[in-house]
Amino acid sequence: MVPQRQPSFQRMEASLLACPKCKVAVPVRKRLLLILPEGNKYEYLCPQCSSTCGTTIEKDDGERRFIS
């Protein structure tokens, strides 16, 4: 029986992404876009022109956090 390998990391976080408007790799800002049943959807924004460089969905851990 082959032992199961454990992943080296849980989740990677984007630090540089290519901006479609600026045409260069930029350090992006992460912004919460939507709260979905399957997890939270975030978008990565260019700090110079504020265009969207990408999106990701982080799986929900089952704990709900409400901000009042």
FENQUIJO-V639819 format. One record per pair of residues at least 24 apart in sequence whose C-alpha atoms are under 10 Angstrom apart, sorted by the first residue. I is the first residue (numbers start at 1). J is the second residue. Records with the same first field share a line. If there is no record, write none. Layout:
I=J, J
This chain:
11=58
13=56
14=44, 54, 56
15=44
16=44, 46, 53
17=44, 45, 46, 52, 53, 54
18=46, 52, 53, 54
19=44, 45, 46, 47, 48, 49, 50, 51, 52, 53, 54
20=46, 51, 52, 53, 54
21=46, 48, 49, 50, 51, 52, 53
22=46, 48, 49, 51
25=53
26=53
28=52, 53, 54
29=53
30=54, 55, 56
31=55
32=56, 57
33=57
35=60
36=60
37=62
38=62
